[in-house]
Structure formats: structure tokens, C-alpha cells
Amino acid sequence: MNKPIDDCLSMTDKPTTRLILPITGVTLLRLVLNTARRFVYPFAPAFSRGLGVSLSSVTSIIAVSQVTALLGALIGPFSDRLGYRRMMVASMIMLGLGMLAAACFPLYAVVFMALFLAGLGKSVFDPAVQAWASSRVPYHRRALVIGILEVSWASSTLIGIPLVAVLMNRCGWQSPFLVMGMLGCAGAIGLFFLIPPDPARDRAASSRQTVAGAYGMLFSNRPAIGALGFAFFVSAGNDNLFVVYAAWLEKRFGLDIVAIGLGTSLIGLAELAGEGVTACLSDRLGLDRAVILGGSLSIAGYLTLPLCAGSLTAALAALAILFLVFEFAMVSSLSLCTELLPGFRATMMSGFLAAAGLGRVVGALVGGPLWIAYGISGVVAVSGAAGVLSLIFFLWGMKEWK
């Protein structure tokens, strides 16, 4: 029996002894990266006052940071060639140095670069850690591990941003940069102890390919193209609603900003529940069935949302369920995609995340005008249509994949 199969069997027999500490460690590091990526959104007014610039100058940082998902796609093949641990370490160094620079030099240009590096670090770290985990976990347990890793996304809203708020209230607006900078540098060092070097065989196929060759493999693979189409449309549909749901709640039910903030926390809990359901259920269902189920339920959720407009409780419950099933579909698809191009996992995952990021940008641009012109009915109709297109791409791509 060859060595890779022996490794797979040993991981199946004793997964916790080999993976529980590294998975816990990288999940915590992703929590720091996700918090650094998201904390500028709710605190943009505080940053504009602290930096002495207009609010639009701060929101421009948010817009530019969205580009990092596309830049991360260009770096995916380097992760396959150079090794996943190296790229994870590089990501934490980008985060650490950028955040420390912003803490020491609170100037607009420095903060701009720090948040850009935080976004780029996340865009490099995520495909690398997903590829690293999937190369060491048997396929029939893939959703369990990917689901655990994705808990860090919801946790950044439920844990990371509230902690940032406490820091800013007690120690000033620069304090989160200092804390996350130190955590980033400590994480870069800690990865050397948490993650063993990548075996040479993991990079055997990808090391013989150029970047163009790696993307040639991606765009000539039918299941991979189907997954990219799914990522784009499912993300576009979700963000199309996400950018206007607060306006709908405010207009329909007269909610103030505090109540809307509580509603956002509910969505964070729903995302966390979706990640937990993925970890517990998707491997048993089969990842392809889980994606189809989650996508179908998302479409149903979009189309039934206007029917819940008569009750605030019903509307909040419908939104929570909708974001839960969306997260279930998304994390299940992430888990499945880790096996579509086994020799180019980081390339595949960075392409998937870039397609999802582009979809979010398109959805955010479309949602506002739709809301103004057609109200919530027009928004959910377009989201539902995007959901249908995502499943068409997915089913087409998976037709001949085993």
C-alpha cells in the first residue's frame, strides 16, 4: 500500500490527535484575519474622525479592499507551488506589519495600506488553509473540518467586532490596530509550530506548472467552471438582498438603528448555525446533495420573504433561516471544491473565492437600484433568479464528476 493511502487511513482512524490542535490554531488566526477584514464597516465614522478625513474617504478603503479577493486569485497557484504553510505565514506577516504600522503612524495613507494588506492577507490565507486542510483530511470528513474553519467568519461578527468596540471605547481608535498587529506577528511565528512543512509530494504536480498553466487547468475543467458559476451567482443573489434588508426592516417596521443592529447579530448567529449544520450534516448527506439542498432552500427563502412582511417576528425569523441555509450551501460547496482539482487545490479555492467576491460586488451594485425601483419584491425576485442560475451551473458542472 502506498504512503498517501496509509496517511489517509491513519487520519481516518485518529483525526483528533493529528488535526485538533492545528485546526484550532488556524481557526483562531482566521478569526483575527476576518475581524481585521470586517471591523472597518461598523466603525467607519470613528475612523473618519480619528484620521481627520471625510466618511467617503474611509468608505473608499472598503471599496478598494474588495479588490483583494481578485488579487488573491492570482496568488493561488503560488500557494500550490511554494507550499501552503509558507503562504499562511506570509499572510500573517502582511496582517501583522500592516496593522502595527497603522498603530504607530495613524495617517490615512498608512491605515489605507494596513487595511488593504489585511484584506490581501485574508485572500491569500483562506485558499491556502482550505487546501492544506483538504490535503490531510479524507473526503468523507471534509465538510466537518471546512465547517469548523468557517466558524471564524461568523465569530468575527459575534466576538471579534464587539471586542474591537470595547478596545476602541477604552483605549482609543488606534488600539485595535496594535492588538491585531501583535496577534498577526505572533500567529506567523506560531504557524511554524502548528503546521508541519508541506510534503514534497503535495507540490509534485503543481510545481511543474506555470501560473498560466494552473489557470489553464482551472478553466478547462468542467466541474471547476460549474463551481465558479455557482459561486458567482449564489453570492450575487445573497448580497443583492443583504445590502437592502436593513432598509426594508426600517421602512416596513419602523426599526431604529439599535434594533437593526440586533437583527444583524441574529444574522451572525444564523451564519454560525449554518456552519455548524454543515460540519454535522453535509458529510452524511453527501456534499453535492448538501449544496443542492441548501441552494434550493435559499431560493425558496427569497421568494417567501415578502409573505412575512406582516410580522416583525416572522420577517426576522425568515431572514435568519435564509442566511442559515445560504451559509450551509456556501460552506458545503467550499468543502466539495477542495476535491475538484486535487493537484491545484489553492488555485481552485482562490478562483472560487474570487468568483464569489465578484458576485458580491455585482449583487451589492444591483440591490440598491432594485430596491428603489421595485421594492423588496423586485430584490427577492432577482435573488431567486440568481439562485436558480447558480444551481444550473452547479448541476451542469457536476454532471460527469465522481
N, C-alpha and C positions, 0 to 999 in steps of 0.2 A: 504493500500500500504506500502511495507516495506521501510526501511530507505535508502538502497542503490539506489533503483529506484527513490525515492524522490530526492536524491542527484543528480542523473543523469539528471532528468528533470530540476532541478534548474540550473545545469551547462549549459544545453542546452539553457535555457531562458536568462541567464545573464552570459555568459562566460567571458566577459571582466572584470567585476567587481571582479571576483574571481581569475582570472588567469593572467591578463595582467601584473601586477607587478611582480609576481613570475617568469613567463616565461621570461620576460625581464631580470630579475636579473640573473637567471641561464644561460641564453644565453650569457650574458656578462662574467660570470665566465667560461663558456666553451670556450669563445674566449681566455681568459688568458691561460687556460689549453692547448688548441690547439696550441697557439703560443709557449708556453714552450716546447711542444712536437716537433714542426717543425723547430724552429729557428736555431737549430744547423746545419741543412743541408746546407743552403747557406753561413753560416759564419764559417764553419769548418776550413778554413785556418787561420782566425783571432784567433780562439781559440787555434789552434796549436802553433801559435806564442806567444800568451799571456801566455800559460801554459808551453812553452818551451819543447814541445813534438812533435813527428812526426805527419804528417797528418793522417797516418794509425792508430795511437793511438786514434785520435778523431773519425775517422770513425768507429772504433770498438765500441765506445759508441753508435753510431747509430744502429749498428747491434744488440747489446745486448738489447737496448731499444725496439726492435721489439718483444722480448720475453715477454714483459709486457702484450701484448694482450692475450697471452696464460695464464699467471698468473692471469689476471683479470677474466678469465673464472672460475677459481677455487674459486673466491671470490663472484661470482654472487649469489649462494644460501645463503650466509651470509646476503646479502642485503635484500633478501626476508624474512629472519628470524628476523634480527635486526632492519629493518626499512630503508627506502630509505634516509630519511634526515640524519640519523646518518652516513651512508656511504658517502654521499655527503660531509658532514662536515669533515670526516676523509680524504677524497681525497684532499680537500683544505689545510688541515693541512700538509699532505705529501708534497704538492707543496710548501707551504709557508716555512716550516722549511728547506727543501732541498735547495731551492733557496737562502734563507738567509745564510745558511751555506756556499754555494759556493761563495757568495758575500764577506763574512767575511774571508774565508780561501781559496784563489784561488789556490788550489792544484789539481792535476789531479785526485786523488782518490776521493776528495770531490765533484768536478764537475761531475765525473762519477756517483757518488751516487745521486747527485742532479737531473741529467737528467733521471736516472733510476726511481727515485721517481716521477718525473713529468710524465713519461710515465705510471707508475703504477697508479698514481692518476687519469689520464685520463681513463685508462682501468676500474677503479672502478666507477668513476663518471658517465661515459656515460650510462652504463646499469641502474644505479640507477635513473638517471634523466629521462631516457626514460620510465622506469617502473613507476616512480612517476607521470609523466605527463599522461601516458595512463590509470592509475588507476583513474584519475579525469576528463578525457575528454571522451565524448561519442565516440563510434567507428566511427560514420559518420563524425566526425570532427578531427579524429586522424591525418590524413596527414597534416592538417593545422598547428597543434601545433608541430608535429615532424619536418615538413619542416622549421618552424621558428627556432627551436632549432638547426637544421643542418646548418643554415646560418652562424653559428660561425666557421664552418670548412673552407668555402671559405674566410670568413672575416679574418682568421688568415694569409692567404697569401696576401690579398689585403690591410689589415690595420695593423695587428699585426706585421708582419715581417718588413714592411717599418718603423714602429715606432721603432722597435729594432735597425734597421740600423741607424736611427737618434741618438738614445741614445748612441750607440757604437761609433759613429763618434764624438760626443760632449763630452762624459763623460767616455769613455773607455770601454773595452770589458766586464768588470765585472758589469757595470751598469744595464743591463737587468735583471741579477740575483737579484739585490737588489729590483728593481721595482716590478718584478713578485713575489718575496718573500713577499713583503708587501701587494700586492694585494691578494695573496693566504691567508695570515693570516686574512686580513680584510674580505675576502669572507667567511671564516669559521665562523666568528662572524656574518656576515650579514645573513647567511642562517637561523640562529635561528629566525630572524625576518621576513624573506621572506617566509619560508616554515613552516607551522604548523606541529606538531608531527603527525606521521602516526597513523591513527585509528587502534585500536587493531584488527578490523575485516579484515584489509588488510593483516595481517600476520597470520590469523587463520589457513589456510591450510598449509602454508609453515613452520610454527613453529613446526608442528608435524613430519616434515621430516628431516632426516639427509642429509648431503651433498650428500652422495651416493644415497640416495633416491630421492633427487631432480634431479640428473642427470639420474637416472633410469626413472623418468617421462619424461625427455627430449628425451632420446634415445629410448623410447618405443612409442613415439608419431609420427605417420606417417607425418602429416603436418610439425612438427618441424624438422624431418630428412630431408624432402624435402627442407625446408628453409635453413638448414645448407649446403646442397649440392649446392643450388643456390648461397649462399654467397661465398662459396669456389671458384666455377668455374667462376662466373662473376667477382670476384676480381682478380683471376689469369689472366683472359683474358685482363683486363684493365691494370694491371701493366706490363704484358708482352709487351705491346706497350709503356707504359709510360716511361720505363727505356731506350728506344731506339729512341723515337720520335725526341729528340734533335739531335742525331747523324744523323738521316735521313734528317732533315732540313739542317744541316750543310753540309752534303755531297751533297745533291741534289741541294740546292740553294746557297751554299757558305755563309751561315749566320755566323756572328760573335757572340760573347758571349752576347753583348748588345741586339742584335736583338732576340736571343733565349730567353733572359730574358723577353723581351716584349711579346714574344709568350707565355711564361709561365704565364704572367699576364692575357693574353687573356683566357687561360685555367681556371684561377681563376675566371674570370668573367663568363665563361661558367658554372662552378660549381655553382656559386651563382645563375645564371639564372635557372639552373636545380632545385635547392632547392626552388626557388620562384614558378616555374611551378608546382612542387609537392604540395606546400601549396595551390595553387589556383585551381588546376585541379584534383588531384588524388582522392579526396573525391567524386567529381561529377562523375568521370569515374567508381569508384569502385576500391579498392586497388589492387585486383587480376588482373583486366584488365589493370591497370596502369603498374604493374610490367611486364606483358606480352608485352605490347606495348613498354615500354622502353627497355626491353631486345631484342625484335625483331629489333627495330631501331638501337640498338648498333651493332648487328650482321651485319646488312646492312651497317652501317658506317665503320666497319672494312674492309669489302670486297670491298668497293668502294674507300677506301683511296688511293690505288696505282693509280687509274684512275685520281686523282687530282695532280699527280706529274708534270704535265706540267706547272703549275702556282702556284707561291707562295701564291697569294691571295686565290686561290681555296684550296690549301693544309691547310692553316691556318683556313679557314672557315670550312673545313671538320673536322679538329681536334677539333675546338670549338664545333661544333654540336655533334660530337661523345661524348665528355666529358659531354655535357649538357644532352644528353639522357641517358648516363650511370648514372649520378647523379640522374636523375629523376627515373630510375629503382631502384637504390640503396635506396634512401630515401623512396620511396613508399613501398619497401619490408620491411624496418625498421618499417614503420608505421603498416603494416599488421602483422608483427611478434609480436608486442606488445599484440596481442589478441590471439595468438596461445595457450599459457599456462597462462591463467589469474591468477592462483594462484601462479605462479612461473615466473613472468614477468622478473625479473632481471636475473634469471637463463637462461631463453630463450635468452634474449638480449646479455648477456655476451657470451653465446655459439655462437650466430650468429656473433658477432664481432670477436671472436676468430677464427672462420672458415674463415671469410673474411681476417683477418690478416695472417693466414696460406696461404691462396690463394695468397695474395700479395707477400709473401716471395717466393712461388713457381714460380709465374709469373716473378718476378724480376730475379730469378736464370736462368730461361729458356730463357728470352728475349734476353740477350746478346749473347749467343751462336747461337741462331736462326738468329740474325741479321748478325753475322759474316759469317754464313754458307749459308744463303738463302736470305739475304736482307729483305726489307720491305714486300715483297710478302709472304715470309715464316712466318714472325711475324704476319701479319694480318690473315693469314690462321689459325694459331694456336689460335689466339684470337677469331676468328669467331667460331672455333670448340668448344672452351671453353664456348662461349656464348650459343651455341646450347645445350651443356650438362647442363648448368645452367637452361635453360628453361625446359628441360626434367625432371630434379629433381623437379623443381617448380610445373609443371603440375601434376606429379605423387603425390606429397605431397598434393596438393590442391584438388585432385580428389573427395574426400568424405568430405571435410571440409566445414562447413557452418558458 
